[in-house]
Amino acid sequence: MKITINKPTEFEAVYLEVDAGVRYWDDGYINGMEDTDCEETDGIPQMPCAEYMGEQHMVLRGYNWRWRPLIDIETGQIVNWSQGTTARVHYKVCDDFLCDILDGNKNVITSYDGYVPKIMCPADEGYGDYIIMNIDENGFIQGWKKELIKRLIQEED
């Protein structure tokens, strides 16, 4: 006979790996300057952690890029940030937000797919549609509230 036992399991959540589809890259400011309008200029977003996800050898468009910061949950520091760069982020993600909560070895503990969670908008109210944050030159998210990671896990249940 097979039986299923559900036991609460405790994990050490270390990283939040974000994967967000950004509609307008020029809603971000890097070192005080507006980012590239990818749709108008066929440009490349200058925001740190922007990753190209489109096909090779094609015209670059904003939707071919994803914003993929790896955030240290305890400190709110973006691990893969370009040091010396400041940013003001105000991204509409249009129901295109995914993230993984990782352990210290970067193994996935759990995943989330849905509206933008509150933890991703410490600078203002994001209403589930926007990532809103200010990031300092060392990659620290200003006003980061690590305790909101628990709410993110509850939203997935």
Secondary structure in CASP SS format (residue, H / E / C, confidence):
PFRMAT SS
TARGET T0000
AUTHOR 0000-0000-0000
METHOD secondary structure of the structure
MODEL  1
M C 1.00
K C 1.00
I C 1.00
T C 1.00
I C 1.00
N C 1.00
K C 1.00
P C 1.00
T C 1.00
E C 1.00
F C 1.00
E C 1.00
A C 1.00
V C 1.00
Y E 1.00
L E 1.00
E E 1.00
V E 1.00
D E 1.00
A E 1.00
G C 1.00
V C 1.00
R C 1.00
Y C 1.00
W H 1.00
D H 1.00
D H 1.00
G C 1.00
Y E 1.00
I E 1.00
N C 1.00
G C 1.00
M E 1.00
E E 1.00
D C 1.00
T C 1.00
D C 1.00
C H 1.00
E H 1.00
E H 1.00
T H 1.00
D C 1.00
G C 1.00
I C 1.00
P C 1.00
Q C 1.00
M C 1.00
P C 1.00
C C 1.00
A E 1.00
E E 1.00
Y E 1.00
M C 1.00
G C 1.00
E C 1.00
Q C 1.00
H C 1.00
M C 1.00
V C 1.00
L C 1.00
R C 1.00
G H 1.00
Y H 1.00
N H 1.00
W E 1.00
R E 1.00
W E 1.00
R C 1.00
P C 1.00
L E 1.00
I E 1.00
D E 1.00
I C 1.00
E C 1.00
T C 1.00
G C 1.00
Q E 1.00
I E 1.00
V C 1.00
N C 1.00
W C 1.00
S C 1.00
Q C 1.00
G C 1.00
T C 1.00
T C 1.00
A E 1.00
R E 1.00
V E 1.00
H E 1.00
Y E 1.00
K E 1.00
V C 1.00
C C 1.00
D C 1.00
D C 1.00
F E 1.00
L E 1.00
C E 1.00
D E 1.00
I E 1.00
L E 1.00
D C 1.00
G C 1.00
N C 1.00
K C 1.00
N C 1.00
V E 1.00
I E 1.00
T E 1.00
S E 1.00
Y E 1.00
D E 1.00
G E 1.00
Y C 1.00
V C 1.00
P C 1.00
K H 1.00
I H 1.00
M H 1.00
C C 1.00
P C 1.00
A C 1.00
D C 1.00
E C 1.00
G C 1.00
Y C 1.00
G C 1.00
D C 1.00
Y E 1.00
I E 1.00
I E 1.00
M E 1.00
N E 1.00
I E 1.00
D C 1.00
E C 1.00
N C 1.00
G C 1.00
F E 1.00
I E 1.00
Q C 1.00
G C 1.00
W C 1.00
K C 1.00
K C 1.00
E C 1.00
L H 1.00
I H 1.00
K H 1.00
R H 1.00
L H 1.00
I H 1.00
Q H 1.00
E H 1.00
E H 1.00
D C 1.00
END
